[in-house]
Amino acid sequence: MSSQLVADWTPIHTDRLILRRPEGADETAALDLHTDPRTNVHHPAPAMVTRASSARIFHEIGLHWYRHGFGVWAVATQENPHTLIGFTGLSHRLVQSRPALNLYYRYVPEAWGRGYATEGAREAVRLAEKLLPGLPVVAYTTIDNVGSQLTARAAGLERREDLDVDRGAYRDIYLARGWYTSPE
């Protein structure tokens, strides 16, 4: 997996958002966001979401940036650039043993319903197609997380039942863009 030029990926300005590489100072906001019960309503095991598990995720986000030159952005609005409203972006992931880019988005509840997640997700997909062509973009969620599914669809992903993973107690459902099935 080749490394990207960090300058191509951060900071990014959309119509309303600033998408930038997370910094150590963002960790508290990240932990607060990821452990907020409102952001875990659709999590299949919300009791497993702790400050410690969220800290590991935050550090993995930083490692991805270090190793690959891109990743999940910290998101603020142009109007209020010093207040994080969420995280969105891409990271390498294997899906059915195939390299792909996982599209991630999570925002504070106060930002929901304003189209910020869609705006950030669309920019992530646009940059993936420009800077990492040939890698499919995937998003996975649960069947009852309709908001997440709508965001992925608005970013250009389509439902792919053939990629779903049965986890026993729940099912990861997938949406993808650029995923082509190889002829047998």
C-alpha positions as CSV (number, residue, x, y, z in Angstrom):
1,M,0.0,0.0,0.0
2,S,1.7,3.1,-1.2
3,S,2.0,6.3,0.9
4,Q,0.4,9.5,-0.1
5,L,1.6,13.1,0.2
6,V,0.0,14.4,3.3
7,A,-0.3,17.9,1.7
8,D,-2.7,16.4,-0.8
9,W,-5.0,15.3,2.0
10,T,-4.9,18.0,4.6
11,P,-6.2,20.6,5.2
12,I,-9.1,20.3,2.9
13,H,-11.8,23.1,2.7
14,T,-15.3,22.3,1.4
15,D,-18.1,24.7,1.1
16,R,-18.8,24.6,4.9
17,L,-16.1,22.3,6.4
18,I,-12.5,22.2,7.3
19,L,-11.1,18.6,7.1
20,R,-7.7,18.3,8.7
21,R,-5.3,15.7,10.1
22,P,-6.1,15.1,13.8
23,E,-3.7,16.4,16.4
24,G,-3.0,15.2,19.9
25,A,-5.1,18.1,21.3
26,D,-8.2,16.6,19.5
27,E,-8.1,13.4,21.7
28,T,-10.5,14.6,24.4
29,A,-13.1,15.7,21.8
30,A,-12.6,12.4,20.0
31,L,-13.1,10.4,23.2
32,D,-16.2,12.4,24.2
33,L,-17.7,11.9,20.8
34,H,-17.0,8.2,20.6
35,T,-18.3,7.5,24.1
36,D,-21.4,9.6,23.8
37,P,-24.4,7.2,24.2
38,R,-26.2,9.1,21.4
39,T,-23.5,8.3,18.9
40,N,-23.7,4.6,19.9
41,V,-27.4,4.0,19.5
42,H,-26.7,1.7,16.5
43,H,-23.5,0.1,17.9
44,P,-24.1,-3.6,18.2
45,A,-22.2,-3.7,21.6
46,P,-22.4,-0.2,23.1
47,A,-21.1,-1.4,26.4
48,M,-17.8,-2.2,24.7
49,V,-17.3,1.4,23.8
50,T,-15.1,2.8,26.5
51,R,-12.7,5.7,26.8
52,A,-9.9,3.2,26.6
53,S,-11.2,1.5,23.4
54,S,-11.9,5.0,22.0
55,A,-8.4,6.1,22.8
56,R,-7.0,3.1,20.9
57,I,-9.1,4.1,17.9
58,F,-7.9,7.6,18.1
59,H,-4.3,6.4,18.2
60,E,-4.9,4.0,15.3
61,I,-6.2,7.0,13.3
62,G,-2.9,8.8,14.0
63,L,-0.8,5.8,13.0
64,H,-2.7,5.5,9.7
65,W,-1.8,9.1,8.9
66,Y,1.8,8.4,9.8
67,R,2.1,5.2,7.8
68,H,0.0,6.1,4.7
69,G,-0.1,9.9,4.5
70,F,-3.9,10.1,4.7
71,G,-6.7,9.0,6.9
72,V,-9.7,10.1,9.0
73,W,-9.9,13.8,9.3
74,A,-10.9,16.0,12.3
75,V,-13.8,18.1,11.1
76,A,-14.8,21.7,12.0
77,T,-17.0,24.2,10.3
78,Q,-15.6,27.2,8.4
79,E,-17.7,29.3,10.8
80,N,-16.1,27.8,13.9
81,P,-12.8,26.3,13.0
82,H,-11.6,25.7,16.6
83,T,-14.6,23.5,17.6
84,L,-14.6,19.9,16.3
85,I,-17.9,18.6,15.1
86,G,-16.8,15.1,14.1
87,F,-14.5,12.9,12.2
88,T,-14.7,11.7,8.6
89,G,-12.3,10.1,6.1
90,L,-10.7,7.0,4.8
91,S,-8.5,4.2,6.0
92,H,-7.1,1.0,4.4
93,R,-9.2,-2.1,5.1
94,L,-9.3,-5.6,3.7
95,V,-12.8,-6.7,2.6
96,Q,-13.1,-10.3,1.5
97,S,-9.3,-10.4,1.4
98,R,-9.3,-7.5,-1.1
99,P,-7.7,-4.0,-0.4
100,A,-10.3,-1.3,-0.1
101,L,-10.8,2.1,1.6
102,N,-13.1,2.2,4.5
103,L,-15.3,5.4,4.6
104,Y,-15.8,6.6,8.1
105,Y,-17.9,9.3,9.6
106,R,-19.1,10.2,13.1
107,Y,-20.4,13.6,14.2
108,V,-21.6,15.2,17.4
109,P,-25.4,14.9,17.7
110,E,-25.7,18.7,17.6
111,A,-24.3,18.6,14.0
112,W,-26.7,15.9,12.8
113,G,-29.3,16.7,10.1
114,R,-27.2,19.5,8.5
115,G,-25.6,17.5,5.8
116,Y,-22.1,17.8,7.2
117,A,-21.5,14.0,7.2
118,T,-22.5,13.9,3.5
119,E,-20.3,16.8,2.6
120,G,-17.3,15.2,4.3
121,A,-18.0,11.8,2.9
122,R,-18.4,13.1,-0.6
123,E,-15.0,14.9,-0.4
124,A,-13.4,11.7,0.9
125,V,-14.8,9.7,-2.0
126,R,-13.7,12.4,-4.5
127,L,-10.2,12.4,-3.2
128,A,-10.0,8.6,-3.1
129,E,-11.0,8.4,-6.8
130,K,-8.5,11.1,-7.7
131,L,-5.5,10.1,-5.5
132,L,-6.0,6.4,-5.0
133,P,-7.7,5.2,-8.2
134,G,-8.6,1.5,-8.4
135,L,-9.2,1.1,-4.7
136,P,-12.9,0.6,-4.0
137,V,-14.5,2.7,-1.2
138,V,-16.6,0.8,1.3
139,A,-18.7,1.7,4.3
140,Y,-20.3,-0.8,6.7
141,T,-23.0,-0.3,9.3
142,T,-25.9,-2.1,10.8
143,I,-29.3,-2.7,9.2
144,D,-31.1,-0.3,11.5
145,N,-28.6,2.6,11.1
146,V,-30.5,4.2,8.3
147,G,-28.8,7.6,8.7
148,S,-25.4,6.0,8.1
149,Q,-26.7,4.2,5.0
150,L,-28.2,7.5,3.6
151,T,-24.9,9.2,4.1
152,A,-23.0,6.5,2.3
153,R,-25.5,6.5,-0.6
154,A,-25.3,10.3,-0.8
155,A,-21.5,9.9,-1.2
156,G,-22.1,7.6,-4.2
157,L,-21.9,4.2,-2.6
158,E,-24.4,1.5,-3.4
159,R,-25.7,-1.3,-1.2
160,R,-23.7,-4.5,-1.7
161,E,-25.4,-7.5,0.0
162,D,-22.7,-9.8,-1.3
163,L,-20.2,-8.1,1.0
164,D,-22.3,-8.4,4.2
165,V,-20.8,-10.2,7.2
166,D,-22.9,-12.2,9.6
167,R,-21.5,-11.6,13.1
168,G,-24.0,-13.9,14.9
169,A,-25.7,-11.4,17.1
170,Y,-25.8,-8.8,14.3
171,R,-24.9,-8.3,10.6
172,D,-22.5,-5.8,9.1
173,I,-24.1,-4.5,6.0
174,Y,-21.9,-3.0,3.3
175,L,-22.2,-0.2,0.7
176,A,-19.5,0.3,-1.9
177,R,-18.3,2.3,-4.8
178,G,-15.8,0.9,-7.3
179,W,-16.2,-2.7,-6.2
180,Y,-16.2,-5.0,-9.1
181,T,-16.7,-8.7,-8.9
182,S,-14.0,-10.6,-10.8
183,P,-15.2,-13.0,-13.5
184,E,-14.6,-16.6,-12.5
